[in-house]
Amino acid sequence: MKIAVIGAGIVGVSSANWLTKYGQEVTLYDRTDPGTETSFGNAGTYAKYANVPTNSSSFFYLFPYLLLNKNSPLFIRGKYFLKVLPWLTKYLSNCRPSKVKYTSEKLTTLLTKVDEGYAELFKEANIEHLISRESVMYVWSSKLFYNSAIPDFTTRAKTGIDIELLNHDEISEVEPNLNNIFYKGALFKGSYFSKNPKETTEGLLKLFQSKGGIYRQEEVTDIKMNSSDNVEIITDKSRETYDKIIICAGVWSKKLASLFGDNVPLESERGYHISYKNYNPIKRPVAWQERGTYFTPMNNGLRVAGTVEFAGLERELNRKVINFLSRSAKQVFPDIPSHDNEWLGFRPSAPDSLPVIGQSKKNPYIYYCFGHQHIGWSLGGITGKLIAQEAIANKTDIDLTPFSVGRF
C-alpha cells in the first residue's frame, strides 16, 4: 500500500519506520525539520514507569495549591483561562479513583512494551551511542509530597520497573554534585534516556529514508477523498494520493481530525526548557517532583525541562516560567552559570491522559496516533508499531479500543 504519515516528531518517524519494515510504500510529511517541535525539547527520558496519569486522584486536591503557589510548575495565562476551563473541567472529572485506575492500567499495557517499540529501530539506525542506560531518579524535598507518592510506587512497579527507594544520604551517594535539599528519592531501574533527542529523531529519519521512505518538508493544508476511494493530501507545494493516511501531528492533529468530523478534545500543555552549555554535574535525569522539573545531562550540557502552561499555541515565551526553571536550577546547583538557551513546546493532551491510537470513526482510510501528553518520547516507538499494524492488517499486538477516538 501507499501510505502517508503526517508529522515528523518521534511518533511520526517511528510510525513511518514500522510501516516500511512491514513492506509499505511510505511518505512522511512535516512543515518543519524532523524532531524540531515537541520532540526536540523534552527531558529525553524513556519513562517505562510513567503509568500514573498526571490527573491522578491527588491532583484534584492539589489543584488549588498548584494554581496559586509561586513554586508550582502549573501556569495558566489569565486571558486563556476561560477558554481552557471546559477542558480542565473534563480533566478534573477524570481524577476519580476508578477512572485513574482504568487509565493507569491502559498506560501500563503500553509502557511494558516501550523496548519492543524502540530496540530494533535503535539497532538498525545505529544510534545506541545517543542512549544512556543510567536510571532516572525522582527526588522529593518535602515529607508531605513524598508520602503522597508512596501509593504510586506499587502502581509503577506493575510496568516491570524495579524501584529503589533512597534516603537523604543515599541521594548524595547516587548524585554527589546535587545540593541535597531533598527528603527522599527513588531510582527507576530499567529506565533510560536520550542524550540528544533531536539527533535521535534524525537518526530514525535516516533509517526510514535508507529503507526507501520519502520525506517531504511541506505543510499539509487539506486532506480530501477522491472518486477512486483514495485519499488526497494537499500541501503548500504539491498534491498526492494515498491508500491510507496516518495523522501523527501532535497537538496540530486536532485540526486535521476535524476535517473528517472527529472532534478530539486536545489541548496544548506547553512545556519549557532552558539549557546550560558545557555544564554537566550529573550523570542521569533527576526529577524534582514538587517542581515538576527535570535536570537531564545532554551531550551538549544540562537541560532543565518541565512545567505545564495553558496558553494555547502562542509562540511567545512566558518569562515567569523561564524564571521558575532558572530559580529551581539554582537551588539544586548553586554554582550553575547563566543559561544560554530557552525553548517552548506544545504537549498534545487529552483530558483522560490517554493517547489517541487507531482508525477514524468517520473515515476508514484515516488513522490517528497522537495525544501522548507527557510520555510521547517514551511511547513513540510502540504506538508507531501498533498504528502500523492497525493500518496494514487491522490486527495489533494489544487491543486499541481504549485508545480509540470514538471514546470522546
Phi, psi and omega per residue, in radians:
M1 nan 2.736 3.064
K2 -1.781 1.989 -3.006
I3 -2.191 2.438 3.049
A4 -1.905 2.477 3.018
V5 -2.050 2.233 3.135
I6 -1.843 2.046 -3.130
G7 2.006 2.056 -3.071
A8 -1.960 0.641 2.906
G9 -1.414 -2.934 -3.070
I10 -1.099 -0.598 -3.140
V11 -1.219 -0.808 -3.124
G12 -1.163 -0.753 3.140
V13 -1.145 -0.672 3.090
S14 -1.153 -0.764 3.111
S15 -1.035 -0.785 -3.133
A16 -1.088 -0.695 3.124
N17 -1.137 -0.768 -3.135
W18 -1.161 -0.621 3.085
L19 -1.095 -0.728 3.118
T20 -1.194 -0.638 3.095
K21 -1.093 -0.514 3.107
Y22 -1.564 0.192 2.981
G23 1.509 0.332 -3.118
Q24 -1.658 2.776 3.055
E25 -1.607 1.987 -2.906
V26 -2.179 2.387 2.997
T27 -2.123 2.316 -3.111
L28 -1.917 2.280 -3.118
Y29 -2.026 2.487 2.905
D30 -2.821 2.553 -3.123
R31 -1.359 -0.311 -3.136
T32 -2.107 3.103 3.085
D33 -1.113 2.539 -3.137
P34 -1.000 2.387 3.056
G35 1.259 0.359 -3.103
T36 -1.858 -0.022 3.060
E37 -1.711 -2.223 -3.024
T38 -1.065 -0.575 3.137
S39 -1.161 -0.302 -3.068
F40 -1.288 -0.808 -2.843
G41 -1.809 0.237 -3.088
N42 -1.285 3.134 -3.131
A43 -1.362 -0.107 3.036
G44 1.411 0.083 -3.021
T45 -1.517 2.448 2.948
Y46 -1.695 1.548 -2.921
A47 -1.611 1.359 -3.091
K48 -1.138 -0.263 -3.125
Y49 -1.555 -0.040 -2.904
A50 -1.471 0.917 -3.129
N51 -1.704 0.145 3.019
V52 -1.669 1.932 -3.056
P53 -1.123 2.683 3.134
T54 -1.089 -0.572 3.059
N55 -1.578 1.089 3.089
S56 -1.318 3.040 -3.099
S57 -1.039 -0.625 -3.110
S58 -1.258 -0.372 -3.085
F59 -1.077 -0.659 -3.105
F60 -1.010 -0.702 -3.114
Y61 -1.435 -0.482 -3.134
L62 -1.458 -0.235 -3.018
F63 -0.954 -0.809 3.110
P64 -1.036 -0.698 3.105
Y65 -1.108 -0.816 -3.112
L66 -1.089 -0.566 -3.080
L67 -1.346 -0.519 -2.940
L68 -1.971 -0.377 -3.054
N69 -1.369 2.407 -3.091
K70 -1.184 -0.357 3.120
N71 -1.720 0.257 3.116
S72 -1.435 2.514 3.095
P73 -1.459 0.101 -3.122
L74 -1.764 2.274 3.125
F75 -2.310 2.385 3.038
I76 -2.302 2.105 3.107
R77 -1.196 2.322 -3.040
G78 -0.912 -0.782 -3.076
K79 -1.257 -0.206 -3.125
Y80 -1.763 -0.147 -2.997
F81 -1.030 -0.839 -3.108
L82 -1.132 -0.574 -3.141
K83 -1.209 -0.666 -3.083
V84 -1.531 -0.180 -3.056
L85 -0.990 -0.783 3.106
P86 -1.042 -0.680 3.109
W87 -1.172 -0.752 3.125
L88 -1.098 -0.631 3.111
T89 -1.094 -0.773 3.082
K90 -1.119 -0.695 3.137
Y91 -1.062 -0.828 -3.137
L92 -1.166 -0.556 3.118
S93 -1.145 -0.362 3.118
N94 -1.545 0.154 3.085
C95 -1.512 0.004 3.091
R96 -1.069 2.413 -3.093
P97 -0.913 -0.711 -3.129
S98 -1.136 -0.666 3.141
K99 -1.259 -0.689 3.112
V100 -1.087 -0.729 3.114
K101 -1.069 -0.752 3.128
Y102 -1.106 -0.837 -3.132
T103 -1.061 -0.766 -3.136
S104 -1.066 -0.708 3.129
E105 -1.090 -0.724 -3.117
K106 -1.244 -0.670 3.076
L107 -1.147 -0.648 3.099
T108 -1.033 -0.725 3.126
T109 -0.985 -0.710 3.137
L110 -1.336 -0.778 -3.018
L111 -1.187 -0.475 3.083
T112 -1.193 -0.203 -3.105
K113 -1.958 0.277 -3.138
V114 -0.970 -0.847 -3.111
D115 -1.122 -0.610 3.126
E116 -1.097 -0.514 3.139
G117 -1.408 -0.484 -3.009
Y118 -1.921 -0.556 -2.941
A119 -0.940 -0.867 3.140
E120 -1.099 -0.746 -3.101
L121 -1.138 -0.770 3.126
F122 -1.052 -0.747 -3.119
K123 -1.146 -0.828 -3.111
E124 -1.168 -0.588 -3.130
A125 -1.431 -0.148 -3.136
N126 0.984 0.863 -3.122
I127 -2.103 0.329 -3.137
E128 -1.070 -0.437 3.131
H129 -1.169 -0.288 3.106
L130 -1.526 -0.100 -3.064
I131 -1.868 2.258 3.026
S132 -1.836 2.349 -3.122
R133 -1.618 0.231 3.036
E134 -1.189 2.359 -3.079
S135 -1.280 2.583 3.079
V136 -1.279 2.448 3.089
M137 -2.043 2.288 2.989
Y138 -1.727 2.520 3.054
V139 -2.351 2.559 3.124
W140 -2.167 2.343 -3.123
S141 -1.658 -0.087 3.129
S142 -2.360 2.567 3.120
K143 -1.109 -0.654 -3.108
L144 -1.045 -0.865 -3.099
F145 -1.247 -0.606 3.090
Y146 -1.122 -0.801 -3.132
N147 -1.084 -0.599 3.120
S148 -1.211 -0.368 -3.132
A149 -1.564 -0.246 -3.065
I150 -0.969 -0.787 3.124
P151 -1.061 -0.429 -3.118
D152 -1.255 -0.403 -3.104
F153 -1.066 -0.733 3.121
T154 -1.117 -0.718 3.120
T155 -1.118 -0.786 -3.109
R156 -1.138 -0.592 -3.122
A157 -1.126 -0.340 -3.140
K158 -1.156 -0.283 3.097
T159 -1.415 -0.056 -3.115
G160 1.654 0.038 3.141
I161 -1.391 2.400 3.040
D162 -1.596 2.124 -3.078
I163 -1.839 2.107 3.089
E164 -1.820 1.989 3.140
L165 -1.392 2.480 -3.048
L166 -2.155 2.408 2.988
N167 -1.527 -3.112 -3.059
H168 -0.969 -0.853 -3.084
D169 -1.196 -0.610 -3.135
E170 -1.177 -0.505 3.063
I171 -1.050 -0.750 3.132
S172 -1.188 -0.566 3.093
E173 -1.158 -0.635 -3.138
V174 -1.323 -0.769 -3.136
E175 -2.339 1.501 -3.023
P176 -1.173 -0.292 -3.085
N177 -1.581 0.014 3.039
L178 -1.301 2.515 2.859
N179 -1.316 1.786 -2.920
N180 -1.370 1.478 3.078
I181 -1.721 0.330 -2.934
F182 -1.849 2.556 -3.125
Y183 -1.426 -0.875 -3.126
K184 -2.564 2.923 3.111
G185 -2.588 3.091 3.103
A186 -2.654 2.350 3.035
L187 -1.781 2.251 3.124
F188 -1.767 1.571 -3.049
K189 -1.228 2.339 -3.061
G190 1.773 -0.262 2.981
S191 -1.366 2.848 -3.137
Y192 -2.739 -3.083 -3.076
F193 -2.694 2.787 3.058
S194 -1.620 2.350 3.108
K195 -1.480 -0.106 3.070
N196 -2.804 1.578 -3.103
P197 -0.991 -0.665 -3.119
K198 -1.132 -0.811 3.131
E199 -1.170 -0.535 3.077
T200 -1.116 -0.826 3.103
T201 -1.113 -0.731 3.122
E202 -1.094 -0.649 3.100
G203 -1.117 -0.667 3.101
L204 -1.245 -0.561 3.059
L205 -1.139 -0.748 3.122
K206 -1.082 -0.659 3.079
L207 -1.077 -0.804 3.119
F208 -1.010 -0.801 -3.129
Q209 -1.193 -0.602 3.127
S210 -1.156 -0.372 3.119
K211 -1.645 0.159 3.103
G212 1.739 0.033 3.114
G213 -1.227 2.603 -3.111
I214 -1.935 2.298 3.053
Y215 -1.949 2.260 3.100
R216 -2.128 2.067 3.074
Q217 -1.497 1.494 -3.089
E218 -2.467 2.611 3.120
E219 -1.625 2.098 3.114
V220 -1.299 2.100 -3.113
T221 -1.811 -0.385 3.141
D222 -2.830 2.728 3.054
I223 -2.349 2.226 -3.071
K224 -2.363 2.677 2.979
M225 -1.521 2.455 3.044
N226 -1.890 3.131 -2.981
S227 -1.179 -0.341 -3.088
S228 -1.745 0.398 3.125
D229 1.068 0.493 2.960
N230 -1.789 2.752 3.135
V231 -1.797 2.301 -3.107
E232 -1.866 2.209 3.029
I233 -1.708 2.224 3.111
I234 -1.958 2.171 3.141
T235 -2.088 -3.100 3.088
D236 -1.256 -0.096 -3.094
K237 -2.268 -0.328 -2.993
S238 -2.753 3.010 2.997
R239 -2.328 2.363 -3.098
E240 -2.617 2.513 3.129
T241 -1.822 2.590 -3.115
Y242 -2.438 2.806 3.059
D243 -1.318 -0.669 -3.141
K244 -2.581 2.756 3.126
I245 -2.299 2.386 3.046
I246 -2.001 2.160 -3.103
I247 -1.716 2.015 -3.115
C248 -2.258 0.758 -2.959
A249 -1.690 0.437 3.088
G250 1.041 -2.420 -3.093
V251 -1.120 -0.412 3.125
W252 -1.340 -0.111 3.082
S253 -1.148 -0.470 -3.114
K254 -0.999 -0.779 -3.130
K255 -1.167 -0.719 -3.135
L256 -1.192 -0.686 3.119
A257 -1.136 -0.560 -3.130
S258 -1.169 -0.349 3.090
L259 -1.100 -0.393 -3.110
F260 -1.929 0.185 3.105
G261 1.455 0.166 3.061
D262 -1.612 1.840 -3.094
N263 -1.670 1.827 -3.052
V264 -1.788 2.203 3.113
P265 -1.333 1.248 -3.074
L266 -1.743 2.289 -3.126
E267 -2.199 2.653 3.101
S268 -1.571 2.052 2.945
E269 -1.670 1.709 -3.050
R270 -1.190 2.210 3.098
G271 -2.006 2.652 -3.075
Y272 -2.183 2.787 2.834
H273 -2.568 2.696 2.928
I274 -2.173 2.697 -3.097
S275 -2.363 2.727 -3.063
Y276 -2.213 1.746 -3.055
K277 -1.118 2.400 3.083
N278 1.042 0.412 3.077
Y279 -2.144 1.965 -3.070
N280 -2.530 1.422 -3.082
P281 -1.461 -0.112 -3.090
I282 -2.211 2.884 -3.098
K283 -1.997 0.004 -3.116
R284 -2.540 2.807 3.005
P285 -1.149 2.331 3.084
V286 -2.106 2.144 -3.092
A287 -1.895 1.994 3.065
W288 -1.449 1.858 -2.913
Q289 -1.164 -0.745 3.136
E290 -1.091 -0.512 -3.091
R291 -1.650 -0.110 -3.113
G292 1.005 0.621 -2.984
T293 -2.199 2.321 3.102
Y294 -1.885 2.431 3.002
F295 -1.975 1.950 -3.043
T296 -2.112 2.233 3.111
P297 -1.418 1.634 3.076
M298 -1.386 2.944 -3.087
N299 -1.304 -0.096 3.077
N300 -2.055 0.211 3.113
G301 2.352 -3.125 -3.091
L302 -1.397 2.313 3.039
R303 -1.911 2.266 3.083
V304 -1.970 1.932 -2.952
A305 -2.295 2.749 3.056
G306 2.504 -2.640 -3.114
T307 1.229 2.838 3.024
V308 -2.340 2.193 3.059
E309 -2.227 2.327 3.039
F310 -1.767 1.908 3.138
A311 -2.717 0.380 3.111
G312 1.251 -2.562 -3.065
L313 -1.859 0.392 3.043
E314 -1.099 2.517 -3.125
R315 -1.592 -0.148 -3.099
E316 -1.257 2.263 3.107
L317 -1.334 2.559 3.084
N318 -1.652 2.033 -3.089
R319 -1.126 -0.448 3.098
K320 -1.128 -0.649 3.127
V321 -1.227 -0.774 3.106
I322 -1.029 -0.769 3.138
N323 -1.145 -0.613 3.091
F324 -1.080 -0.818 3.132
L325 -1.132 -0.742 -3.138
S326 -1.119 -0.740 3.126
R327 -1.120 -0.725 3.121
S328 -1.116 -0.743 3.125
A329 -1.080 -0.692 -3.121
K330 -1.155 -0.562 3.126
Q331 -1.236 -0.591 -3.102
V332 -1.537 -0.528 3.137
F333 -2.283 1.462 -3.035
P334 -0.985 -0.481 -3.102
D335 -1.650 0.206 -3.070
I336 -1.134 2.420 3.115
P337 -1.336 -3.053 3.056
S338 -1.270 2.496 3.131
H339 -1.258 2.724 -3.058
D340 -2.105 0.113 3.113
N341 -2.705 2.547 3.115
E342 -2.328 2.495 -3.053
W343 -2.553 2.605 3.105
L344 -2.330 2.358 3.086
G345 -2.359 3.048 -2.984
F346 -2.219 1.709 3.102
R347 -1.256 2.280 3.123
P348 -1.523 2.032 -2.995
S349 -2.250 2.271 2.986
A350 -1.615 2.699 -3.046
P351 -1.216 -0.193 3.092
D352 -1.794 0.130 3.066
S353 1.126 0.350 3.063
L354 -1.999 2.521 3.075
P355 -1.264 2.886 3.046
V356 -1.768 2.019 -3.103
I357 -2.370 2.118 3.066
G358 2.428 -3.021 -3.059
Q359 -1.359 2.517 3.016
S360 -1.036 2.507 3.076
K361 -1.434 -0.190 -3.081
K362 -1.853 -0.388 -3.058
N363 -2.543 2.020 -3.041
P364 -1.225 -0.147 -3.128
Y365 -1.674 -0.041 -3.079
I366 -1.984 2.368 3.134
Y367 -2.260 2.661 -3.071
Y368 -2.144 2.505 3.008
C369 -2.662 1.511 -3.079
F370 -2.764 3.095 3.072
G371 1.430 0.619 -3.054
H372 -1.430 0.031 3.088
Q373 0.951 -2.130 -3.045
H374 -1.520 -0.078 -3.007
I375 -2.156 0.489 3.085
G376 -1.097 -0.638 3.131
W377 -1.124 -0.601 3.114
S378 -1.314 -0.707 -2.969
L379 -1.675 -0.090 -3.068
G380 -0.960 -0.770 -3.094
G381 -1.141 -0.869 -3.067
I382 -1.287 -0.666 3.118
T383 -1.240 -0.522 3.027
G384 -1.122 -0.673 3.105
K385 -1.174 -0.741 -3.104
L386 -1.171 -0.725 -3.113
I387 -1.242 -0.528 3.045
A388 -1.118 -0.765 3.100
Q389 -1.072 -0.762 -3.122
E390 -1.099 -0.781 -3.086
A391 -1.201 -0.598 -3.062
I392 -1.497 -0.796 -2.966
A393 -2.192 -0.075 -3.077
N394 0.966 0.565 3.129
K395 -2.509 2.075 -3.012
T396 -2.142 2.822 -3.119
D397 -1.144 -0.492 3.063
I398 -2.313 2.822 3.115
D399 -1.264 2.133 -3.119
L400 -1.608 0.043 -3.114
T401 -0.941 -0.745 -3.134
P402 -1.095 -0.323 -3.084
F403 -1.816 0.103 -3.083
S404 -1.150 2.544 3.044
V405 -1.095 -0.351 -3.135
G406 -1.227 -0.115 -3.141
R407 -1.300 -0.276 -3.098
F408 -1.544 nan nan
